[in-house]
C-alpha cells in the first residue's frame, strides 16, 4: 500500500525495498526489486502536458515526455519473445491511479499524517529486530 509519508521519514526504510544505483550518470536511485525501470536524462525533458478530466475540467495528471537512456529489466516474465518489455505485462502507479493498457483502477493512498504512528511502530520494530 502506498502512503504519503511525512518528510522526516526515509521511504526506503519504510518500504523495505533495496536501492540500486543508476548507470547513466543520473543521481536518482532505482528500486532493485522492480520488474523494470527506466533511467531518464533529466535535462532532456521534451514536453510536460497537463491532462484534465473531460467532464470536471480538473487536472488529473501530467504526461511527461523524456529521453530514456537505459531500461533496466530485472524479471524475464515482463519481456516478449524478442527481449523487449511487454507493457501488457506491467502496471504503472502514480498517486492513486494504477493501470494496464486494458484499463485503469483506483488504488487508495493513505495520508502520511494518518499513518505516522504505524510508520513509527514499524521502524521501531525493525530496529529492535536488527539489534537482536
C-alpha positions in Angstrom: 0.0 0.0 0.0 1.4 3.4 -0.9 1.3 6.3 1.5 2.3 10.0 1.5 4.9 9.7 4.2 6.0 12.6 6.3 9.2 14.3 5.1 11.2 13.2 8.1 10.8 9.5 7.2 13.1 7.7 4.9 10.7 6.0 2.5 13.4 3.4 1.6 13.5 2.2 5.2 9.7 2.1 5.5 9.2 0.2 2.3 11.9 -2.4 2.9 12.9 -2.2 -0.7 16.5 -2.1 -1.8 18.3 0.7 -3.6 20.0 0.2 -7.0 22.3 2.8 -8.5 21.8 4.4 -11.9 24.3 3.6 -14.6 23.7 6.5 -16.9 25.1 9.3 -14.8 21.8 10.3 -13.2 21.6 10.8 -9.4 18.2 9.1 -9.0 18.2 5.7 -7.3 16.2 2.7 -8.7 14.1 0.1 -6.9 16.2 -3.1 -7.2 13.1 -5.3 -6.9 11.2 -3.5 -9.7 10.3 -5.7 -12.7 11.8 -2.9 -14.9 12.7 0.7 -14.6 13.6 3.5 -17.0 16.5 5.7 -16.4 15.8 9.1 -17.9 18.0 12.1 -18.6 16.6 14.9 -16.5 18.0 17.6 -18.8 16.1 16.1 -21.8 12.5 17.0 -20.8 10.8 17.2 -24.2 7.4 18.1 -23.0 5.1 18.2 -20.0 1.4 18.2 -20.8 -1.4 18.6 -18.2 -4.3 16.2 -18.7 -7.7 17.4 -17.4 -10.8 15.4 -16.7 -13.2 15.7 -19.7 -16.2 16.5 -17.5 -14.9 18.3 -14.4 -12.0 20.1 -16.1 -9.8 19.3 -13.1 -6.2 18.4 -13.6 -5.9 14.7 -13.2 -2.2 14.0 -14.2 0.7 15.4 -16.2 2.1 13.4 -19.1 5.9 13.9 -19.3 8.0 13.0 -22.3 11.7 12.5 -21.6 14.7 10.9 -23.2 15.1 7.4 -21.8 18.8 6.5 -21.6 18.5 2.9 -20.1 15.8 0.4 -19.4 16.8 -1.9 -16.6 14.9 -5.2 -16.7 15.1 -7.5 -13.7 12.4 -10.0 -14.5 12.2 -12.0 -17.7 8.5 -12.5 -17.3 7.8 -8.9 -18.5 9.7 -9.5 -21.7 8.2 -10.6 -25.0 9.8 -13.2 -27.3 12.2 -10.5 -28.7 13.5 -9.5 -25.3 11.6 -6.2 -25.2 9.4 -5.1 -22.3 5.8 -6.1 -23.0 3.7 -3.3 -21.5 0.6 -5.6 -21.2 2.6 -7.5 -18.5 3.4 -4.4 -16.4 1.5 -1.9 -14.4 2.4 1.7 -13.5 1.3 3.6 -10.5 1.1 7.4 -9.9 -0.8 8.8 -7.0 -3.9 6.7 -6.6 -4.3 5.5 -10.2 -2.8 2.3 -11.4 -3.4 0.7 -14.6 -2.6 -1.6 -17.5 -3.2 -0.8 -21.2 -6.6 -2.6 -20.9 -7.9 -0.2 -18.2 -7.4 1.8 -15.0 -8.4 1.0 -11.4 -8.2 3.1 -8.3 -5.8 2.2 -5.5 -6.4 4.2 -2.3 -3.4 6.0 -0.9 -3.2 6.8 2.8 -2.1 10.2 4.0 1.2 10.2 5.9 -0.1 12.1 8.9 -2.8 9.4 9.4 -0.2 6.6 9.2 2.6 8.3 11.2 2.1 6.1 14.3 2.0 2.9 12.3 5.2 4.0 10.5 7.0 4.8 13.8 5.9 1.4 15.2 7.2 -0.4 12.1 10.5 1.4 12.2 10.9 0.7 16.0 10.1 -3.0 15.4 12.6 -3.2 12.6 15.3 -1.5 14.7 14.7 -4.0 17.6 15.0 -6.9 15.2 18.2 -5.6 13.8 19.7 -5.0 17.3 19.0 -8.5 18.5 
